[in-house]
């Protein structure tokens, strides 16, 4: 099975597009800008979803589901929110089709126009806050901590599988609180939950921070974020959590009776991650041979490939392998024993390397005679011979070792690609020639942020939360600055 992947060095963007398709993660659909997530890709998303869902519930959140359609009037209630999403909205105007009178096919029935247009949800704040008005009466109803797993539509003109599609899958949390402090605490908590998941399960190191005012979510007073760095030196926003203040509560008149008996507006948060995480997973770890998946999210953690001639040899190998499969599964490891006789071992080796299966075991007649297995690890592409009675412990240990190794590799790359600069000339040189995160002082104005973006295509990815407060001068204007911020070109 020839992979024929464009190398990352030759064309990183082309490599990514080819890899997503050839490794059976996803493909473009018949609907422009939308993707089909294939079973192998969806299996990874299910693991992401399953772990995150567990973490949400452990922090006191419950799942619910809200309508796909939002009345247009709802969006106009929060001015900055509608302004932020207006250009990306898909609008439903009619509710019926009919046969064309000239027999040319199906047409929209002009008499079936909706009284009010419906927006296909780009995000659900408005419909959810309209609902919360009915759910919240008193402080006893708070906090209200709801999560929704759903699809959303944001009409994108330039699309790329997983990274930017017109329709994508995500989760969106929406919470209501009695106090400002509690809501801020929630927004920061969820940023930390995302960071823990992305680092511990995806093996992708992230930087926690807040967005500048111009980069905040539409309608938010503060946006917390986690930023990751891809192998081409571009940043990717991996998750956001928003403190919404009382903006949506006031727009939808969501009040509660506090302990003193007076009425007050609730305080809100929203937070979400999407199938964009799949793109981050591919771009952070994979190589010119295919996917490299962290064991914690790999649909198949171990594949066993028998090398045989004739059914008698396969039967003898299977007698040895089947108890091993059971033992590995009893240890919580997902195993595939590939006995297909339609493909040669070499084809299978290539296939599972392309698909990023963390560990591959091979066993032939010589291994059977010697009581050994050949153990290959995907992250380093190294092989060793392991005794049959030691192979289970070896594989179990490799799960942790591979997970840690690919995280360390990504972390080392990021450390090498965070560059401190003090002058604008130096900044432009690093952005253009080296890439990665550039740590620099900025005067805090939107005008300077826009100018830097226009001149270099680099944006402020975050104001690091745990960055050292270091007084300095803006690299462009020389005006005072209290802290360095991180710039990068981004997806």
DACORUR-V914503 format. One record per run of one state. SS is the DSSP state (A for helix, B for strand, O for the rest). FROM is the first residue (numbers start at 0). TO is the last residue. If there is no record, write none. Layout:
ss: <SS;SS>
from: <FROM;FROM>
to: <TO;TO>
This chain:
ss: <O;A;O;B;O;B;O;A;O;B;O;B;A;O;A;O;B;O;B;O;B;O;A;B;O;A;O;B;A;O;B;O;B;O;B;O;B;O;A;O;B;O;A;O;B;O;B;O;A;O;B;O;B;O;B;O;A;O;B;O;B;O;B;O;A;O;B;O;A;O;B;O;A;O;B;O;B;A;O;B;O;A;O;B;O;A;O;B;O;B;O;B;O;B;O;B;O>
from: <0;11;22;25;28;34;37;38;58;61;63;68;71;75;78;88;89;94;96;99;105;108;109;112;120;124;135;137;138;141;143;153;159;160;163;164;166;177;179;200;206;210;212;215;221;229;234;245;246;251;254;257;262;265;266;274;275;285;286;287;289;290;301;306;310;330;334;338;344;354;358;363;364;370;371;377;381;387;416;417;420;423;433;436;441;445;456;458;464;471;473;479;481;483;488;489;490>
to: <10;21;24;27;33;36;37;57;60;62;67;70;74;77;87;88;93;95;98;104;107;108;111;119;123;134;136;137;140;142;152;158;159;162;163;165;176;178;199;205;209;211;214;220;228;233;244;245;250;253;256;261;264;265;273;274;284;285;286;288;289;300;305;309;329;333;337;343;353;357;362;363;369;370;376;380;386;415;416;419;422;432;435;440;444;455;457;463;470;472;478;480;482;487;488;489;490>
